[in-house]
């Protein structure tokens, strides 16, 4: 994909989750490529909201 100008960087969090970081414009192209090579569960997500204070309990 890099030869085609589609940039992405992998990142591994704790556990078995692998993330591909890229710009929004490339996300669908990379997801299609990953599905094509056998990844079944590809989830596209974006940047979250800015930080904020809350008094709401999380559970």
Buried (B, 14 or more C-beta within 10 A) or exposed (E): EEEEEBEBEEEEEEEEEEEBEBEEEBBEBBBEBBEEEEEEEEEEEEEEEEEEEEEEEEE
